Amino acid sequence: MQDPHNAAPTPGPGGSSDALLRLIADSVPAMMAYYDLPGLRCRFANQGYAAYNGHSTESILGLTVQQAIGDKAWLAIQPHVERSTQGEHVKYTREQTLPNGEARMIEVNLIPHFDADRRQIGSFVLITDITERWRAERTVRQSEERMRKFTEATDEAIVFHRDGIITDGNEALYRLTGFALHEVLGLSIFNFISPEWRATALEYTRSGREDPYEVTIRHKDGHAIPVEVVGKTMPLHHADYRIVVVRDITARKQAQEREAFIALHDPLTQLPNRHFLMEQLSQVLSLARRRHGRAAVLFMNLDHFKTVNDSLGHHAGDQLLCNVAERLRQGVRDADVVARIGGDEFVVVLTDVQTPDDAAMVADKLLDSMHGVFTVDQLPLTISPSIGISLYPDHGGSADVLLRRADAAMQHAKDSGRGNRQFYATSMEASALDVLHQERLLRDAIAHNDFVLHYQPQIGLADGTLQGLEALVRWRHPERGLVGPDEFITFSESRGLITPIGRWVMREACRQLKAWQDQGLARVPVAVNLSALEFRQRDVAAEIAAVLQETGLAPQYLEIELTESVLMHQTGQTLNTLHAVKALGVGISIDDFGTGYSSLAYLKRYPIDKLKIDRSFVTDIPDKADDVAIVTAIIQMARSLQLKTVAEGVETQGQIELLTELGCDVIQGFVVAVPMDAQATGSWLQR
């Protein structure tokens, strides 16, 4: 094929050069042709181009472009051809549909050909099939579009970065940080992390970790935002990049902080609760022991406090308790401890006491401060407290002993006319004969099964359906009649008698529920309480399995309720036991939640299903803002951990409405039904 100057190229007469060019042209994976000007007639085409348009390399020669490719194709490319005939190198892509219906994408280059005088004498046509690249690019575009839609739909901030440099982000990033995307592009993602967390974030990224972790980032206005971050490395041909998902956990952190506070403090007075008191008292005694010093415990109870509640209402009683707490704080040093351990009972721990007279002087000062008039609901009130005093090391060496003996001294102060203070004396505690008598009666009750179960229904707030029953044990006391668990469970634990009582309760509750189910009633779980001591002493999982087999009750109809103190013992045995119980199909609830030493770490670690909000937080809602805040925090925390909540002690419609609004799942209390014996419960279920 000769090189055209004033004439278009034509195939040579068979020379080796033309044959070689023909071989090359027919071998390349592209379609080629040459059209002359001004007629745009084909002077050369390789086999691919000719065959694609339905010709042979000989039959296509001399045809115009329109004749060679057809009228329909000509109309589509005519504007490109006209530009090419005007000396422009034209490049365009065009979708083709093959006779079999397959869509192909071609890339066309129209290359003008000039002679030595720069006059255009023709155009080369080079056509390349780019279908695979086109499809790949389309897939990428579609994937990017889906990713964009997803990132805009989520509330979680999504950031893309390469080597820490931000390359993209979604709208939620602006909502979280206050920075628009254009303000952060090209900046280091680590610039937005609080300095104290920067090293952690750098190490996380460099090591390629993909597990969630928590850091603090800075908002545009400067305030800190706690977030949970998850990163993932995405491989690319040239360089990997990271996708980072950032979730605002402010609400969770606030709930954790609130929960940590209420775990250690009385929600009404904000004073340390019993658990926190015992921790602080133990520390005081440890320091006194090292320094050979002294300390004192003052146990104070308000005389006739019940009269205030009965005559003016619980709101007035709560206000009075808060005022008493404030006077106690003001009456002691900052180094001393003031706590409320329940009801109208307060404890003051005096550190660094030199003599018993020092403790007596403080007690007298507190008595004087309490004798002043209190104003409650605009009414003047006067009260008198009774105070018992125990001394370290005179009256005991441990927190438990000192507190118990200060309590005994306080009872003696009440017996001595009230409104005074008394030091502990050995004669004040119950005699050993009294303890032995109580133990003998309880052992007889165990031997003769002198116990009875009462049942209290639990109702779902969403639809009012029965969700479960709680089994509550009572002792048929030979001298006092029916006695509640508060009066004998703790004693039975101290005397090593809790295990046989717990076994009887478990077996009787399962037997009774199975009997009701055989009557077509109560297709709901029954909840049985297990104390922390009982949980540690018994092979709970094995005993539950045996009771279920013996009674024929399906495991999903049994729940065990544990106190928070069980979770405090972070032992392998505790975790293994709970998992073994869970593997049986039995539910696990935490009872009286909020009154003990709770920890989110425990709740996340153990297989728990429900949290039961203690009645002390429910009683005064919706009137008392602090209790509403506590209940709200517990429900929000439970929801974040995917746990159900059960509110105990619900008695009014107002409480039901607020608990419904807050998202509580289940209620239990007098507004539903009082605890009933088996016969009354059966009648209730039938109704």
NUKOL-805023 format. One line per field, with one value per residue (C-alpha): x, y, z. Coordinates in steps of 0.1 Angstrom, whole numbers. Example, Ala and Ser with C-alpha at 12.3 -4.5 7.8 and 13.67 -1.06 7.14 Angstrom:
BEGIN
c1 = (123 137)
c2 = (-45 -11)
c3 = (78 71)
% end
This chain:
BEGIN
c1 = (0 16 17 -8 2 -19 -39 -55 -36 -45 -33 0 4 14 48 62 57 20 16 33 11 -20 -10 -4 -37 -57 -40 -45 -75 -90 -110 -92 -101 -90 -114 -102 -114 -135 -156 -151 -147 -130 -95 -85 -101 -88 -107 -122 -137 -150 -166 -181 -200 -209 -182 -150 -118 -122 -160 -158 -133 -147 -178 -186 -188 -227 -226 -201 -218 -255 -279 -288 -252 -243 -269 -254 -218 -223 -216 -183 -173 -179 -157 -130 -132 -124 -90 -101 -89 -123 -127 -160 -177 -208 -230 -236 -262 -252 -276 -278 -290 -257 -248 -212 -194 -168 -143 -138 -109 -111 -76 -72 -44 -25 -1 32 15 -8 -38 -62 -65 -82 -91 -80 -106 -95 -123 -116 -140 -140 -170 -152 -138 -171 -189 -163 -166 -204 -203 -180 -203 -233 -215 -204 -240 -253 -226 -235 -272 -264 -240 -266 -293 -275 -272 -237 -208 -188 -153 -130 -93 -60 -30 -51 -59 -97 -109 -147 -175 -213 -238 -239 -203 -214 -243 -220 -189 -203 -176 -188 -172 -152 -137 -122 -111 -74 -69 -57 -85 -63 -65 -102 -94 -89 -51 -54 -69 -47 -20 -47 -63 -30 -20 -55 -51 -15 -23 -53 -76 -113 -129 -149 -132 -141 -124 -134 -135 -138 -169 -163 -175 -149 -169 -159 -181 -176 -178 -175 -153 -150 -125 -122 -94 -105 -79 -72 -47 -25 -30 -54 -79 -99 -136 -143 -178 -183 -212 -222 -224 -231 -265 -249 -221 -245 -265 -233 -223 -257 -259 -224 -236 -269 -250 -231 -255 -290 -310 -331 -305 -274 -256 -236 -257 -251 -226 -206 -207 -192 -164 -156 -158 -135 -110 -113 -107 -77 -61 -69 -54 -21 -19 -31 -59 -96 -128 -165 -197 -229 -262 -291 -328 -355 -381 -417 -408 -437 -461 -448 -454 -488 -500 -483 -475 -444 -434 -432 -413 -388 -383 -376 -351 -332 -332 -318 -291 -280 -278 -257 -233 -229 -225 -193 -159 -152 -131 -161 -186 -224 -246 -282 -287 -325 -357 -350 -317 -284 -249 -220 -184 -160 -124 -94 -113 -91 -114 -150 -158 -150 -177 -201 -195 -203 -234 -247 -240 -260 -289 -290 -290 -320 -340 -342 -374 -377 -400 -417 -444 -445 -453 -429 -418 -397 -381 -359 -333 -320 -282 -262 -224 -198 -160 -130 -112 -132 -164 -151 -126 -147 -172 -200 -195 -193 -224 -244 -233 -240 -275 -280 -270 -295 -322 -312 -314 -350 -358 -343 -368 -357 -340 -307 -274 -261 -227 -227 -226 -224 -258 -275 -273 -298 -288 -274 -304 -327 -306 -306 -344 -350 -327 -345 -379 -365 -350 -383 -400 -375 -381 -419 -420 -438 -435 -460 -456 -475 -475 -476 -485 -464 -482 -468 -473 -476 -507 -517 -510 -497 -460 -450 -454 -430 -429 -426 -419 -437 -429 -458 -442 -456 -457 -461 -482 -473 -439 -424 -389 -374 -376 -360 -340 -310 -310 -312 -282 -262 -271 -264 -301 -308 -300 -329 -353 -342 -345 -381 -391 -377 -394 -428 -429 -421 -446 -474 -468 -469 -502 -517 -505 -520 -553 -547 -535 -504 -483 -458 -426 -424 -396 -378 -353 -319 -297 -260 -250 -273 -260 -224 -231 -252 -247 -276 -276 -276 -304 -325 -321 -332 -362 -374 -371 -389 -418 -420 -419 -404 -373 -385 -412 -386 -367 -342 -338 -304 -293 -265 -241 -239 -225 -199 -181 -163 -153 -151 -175 -202 -198 -198 -229 -249 -240 -250 -283 -288 -280 -309 -332 -339 -342 -320 -331 -314 -337 -339 -318 -302 -299 -266 -232 -240 -216 -222 -192 -210 -242 -225 -204 -232 -261 -289 -324 -342 -336 -361 -363 -365 -397 -380 -374 -410 -430 -428 -429 -440 -440 -403 -379 -349 -367 -380 -344 -331 -359 -352 -315 -321 -346 -323 -293 -313 -325 -289 -279 -310 -325 -361 -372 -397 -409 -417 -441 -464 -495 -510 -523 -498 -469 -483 -485 -450 -434 -452 -439 -403 -405 -406 -416 -434 -449 -456 -474 -507 -521 -521 -526 -513 -492 -517 -515 -518 -556 -562 -537 -555 -588 -571 -557 -590 -606)
c2 = (0 33 63 88 124 138 105 82 50 19 -16 -23 -48 -76 -64 -77 -43 -41 -77 -70 -39 -59 -86 -61 -43 -75 -88 -58 -60 -29 -19 4 22 51 74 100 136 151 121 102 69 40 33 8 -13 -41 -73 -64 -31 -46 -76 -55 -35 -66 -63 -79 -60 -58 -51 -21 -3 27 30 62 62 62 33 14 17 22 51 47 46 75 97 90 98 124 154 137 131 167 179 154 167 201 190 181 150 136 111 98 67 50 22 -5 -33 -65 -87 -110 -81 -77 -41 -32 1 13 41 59 80 100 112 137 130 159 161 179 213 207 201 175 147 120 106 75 56 37 18 1 -22 -8 -28 -44 -11 6 -20 -19 19 17 -8 15 45 25 13 48 60 33 42 79 72 50 75 103 81 72 93 80 102 84 96 83 90 78 79 101 127 131 125 124 123 123 149 134 144 181 174 157 181 214 212 212 187 214 225 192 178 175 178 151 132 131 169 166 141 154 155 129 103 111 85 58 68 68 33 20 32 21 -14 -17 -26 -29 -33 -5 18 51 85 121 145 183 201 232 253 237 213 177 149 113 89 53 47 17 18 -6 -8 -9 -21 -2 -8 22 28 15 39 37 41 53 52 76 73 99 82 113 99 66 83 105 74 57 86 89 52 53 81 65 32 49 76 80 95 117 134 128 114 82 50 20 3 35 41 6 13 46 33 5 30 51 21 10 44 45 10 21 52 36 61 61 66 67 57 76 59 83 77 103 98 95 102 81 107 133 110 100 135 156 130 115 147 165 136 137 174 169 142 165 192 168 157 193 200 168 179 213 198 178 183 178 147 130 109 115 88 78 41 39 54 79 63 83 74 98 85 106 103 109 109 114 104 92 127 140 117 127 163 159 138 166 192 173 168 205 213 189 205 237 243 228 245 219 230 264 245 247 212 201 167 148 121 92 86 55 56 29 35 20 0 -2 -17 -35 -37 -40 -18 -43 -48 -11 -3 -30 -20 17 6 -14 17 38 14 17 55 51 28 54 81 91 124 114 97 64 47 10 -15 -53 -57 -39 -66 -95 -124 -155 -174 -152 -160 -197 -197 -180 -205 -234 -221 -216 -251 -266 -246 -260 -296 -292 -269 -243 -218 -206 -187 -156 -145 -110 -105 -85 -67 -54 -16 -18 -41 -48 -85 -108 -110 -130 -138 -132 -158 -143 -166 -163 -181 -195 -184 -204 -173 -143 -157 -151 -134 -117 -125 -93 -107 -141 -143 -123 -143 -176 -165 -158 -192 -212 -220 -202 -232 -255 -225 -215 -251 -254 -220 -230 -264 -251 -222 -245 -271 -245 -228 -262 -270 -238 -244 -278 -260 -237 -208 -187 -193 -168 -172 -173 -153 -168 -148 -161 -143 -137 -161 -188 -183 -188 -218 -239 -255 -234 -245 -282 -277 -257 -284 -311 -291 -284 -321 -331 -307 -309 -271 -258 -237 -206 -203 -198 -167 -162 -128 -119 -89 -67 -80 -112 -93 -76 -109 -110 -146 -172 -193 -165 -160 -198 -203 -176 -189 -224 -211 -192 -222 -241 -215 -198 -160 -139 -106 -81 -73 -39 -23 10 3 -15 -11 -13 -13 -12 -35 -62 -57 -60 -90 -112 -127 -107 -102 -77 -50 -45 -9 -7 5 33 51 45 54 92 96 116 142 139 151 132 99 106 113 81 60 77 69 33 28 45 25 -8 1 8 -27 -43 -53 -52 -31 -40 -12 -25 -9 8 20 50 58 87 63 41 71 83 48 43 76 67 33 10 -25 -42 -30 -48 -34 -29 -11 -45 -68 -74 -106 -134 -170 -198 -201 -164 -162 -191 -172 -140 -158 -173 -138)
c3 = (0 -11 11 -3 -11 -38 -41 -16 -6 -26 -22 -38 -67 -43 -32 1 17 9 20 53 59 50 74 102 95 96 127 151 174 159 128 103 71 50 31 6 1 -13 -21 11 -7 8 -4 23 50 71 74 108 95 62 79 107 80 59 32 21 19 -19 -21 2 -19 -37 -15 3 40 38 14 35 69 60 62 99 110 87 102 137 128 100 124 135 99 89 117 105 69 83 96 132 150 162 190 202 216 203 215 190 191 174 155 185 206 225 233 225 230 204 205 171 161 129 120 92 66 51 21 22 16 47 25 38 14 34 69 87 107 138 157 190 209 245 258 287 299 294 314 342 344 344 373 392 386 397 428 436 432 455 480 478 483 513 529 526 540 572 604 609 595 568 559 532 536 521 545 568 542 538 502 507 533 536 547 582 587 586 610 634 633 619 591 555 532 513 546 554 520 518 556 579 596 628 631 642 670 705 713 741 716 686 693 698 664 646 659 651 615 610 622 599 627 619 653 669 694 712 708 712 683 682 668 647 677 699 721 724 710 722 692 683 653 630 601 571 546 509 484 452 424 432 470 496 512 545 551 586 601 630 654 680 714 735 747 756 775 794 803 815 836 851 858 873 896 907 913 941 953 967 939 963 984 961 992 989 991 1012 988 984 1021 1028 1003 1018 1054 1045 1032 1063 1085 1064 1068 1106 1109 1093 1113 1146 1146 1155 1136 1145 1128 1136 1126 1126 1123 1122 1150 1138 1102 1091 1105 1081 1051 1063 1071 1044 1017 1003 985 1018 1033 1004 1008 1045 1038 1014 1041 1067 1043 1037 1075 1079 1052 1068 1103 1095 1080 1043 1052 1069 1050 1050 1034 1032 1033 1030 1042 1070 1079 1076 1084 1092 1093 1113 1103 1126 1159 1189 1218 1222 1234 1199 1184 1212 1205 1167 1175 1199 1173 1147 1172 1178 1141 1136 1164 1143 1124 1089 1064 1042 1017 1036 1068 1098 1111 1140 1142 1165 1154 1174 1169 1177 1178 1173 1176 1158 1171 1204 1190 1159 1131 1100 1082 1086 1123 1131 1110 1126 1161 1154 1143 1175 1195 1175 1184 1220 1217 1204 1233 1257 1248 1213 1204 1220 1212 1226 1224 1215 1244 1241 1257 1229 1202 1201 1223 1208 1222 1200 1170 1177 1182 1149 1132 1147 1135 1100 1099 1109 1081 1056 1069 1066 1035 1055 1026 1001 968 958 921 907 870 846 818 784 780 742 741 777 773 801 798 828 866 894 921 956 986 1020 1053 1073 1107 1136 1158 1135 1106 1070 1068 1037 1023 1036 1071 1066 1034 1046 1079 1060 1040 1071 1086 1055 1049 1016 993 1004 1003 968 956 969 953 919 919 932 907 878 889 894 861 843 860 848 813 813 820 790 811 815 784 799 819 857 873 903 924 932 957 951 978 964 929 940 963 940 906 893 857 866 891 867 841 866 878 842 834 866 862 824 820 788 795 777 805 833 841 870 886 900 920 907 932 912 883 905 909 876 878 851 871 871 834 827 849 832 797 808 821 788 768 785 770 804 806 829 845 868 898 916 889 899 936 935 920 883 854 817 813 833 814 780 791 805 786 802 788 811 836 864 874 912 927 946 913 901 932 927 890 871 899 909 882 896 895 860 849 865 849 815 818 826 797 772 784 782 747 736 749 734 768 779 808 836 860 895 919 893 910 891 856 855 860 832 808 815 813 780 767 778 760 790 779 809 842 875 905 923 893 876 905 941 947 950 962 937 939 935 907 889 891 879 849 840 841)
% end
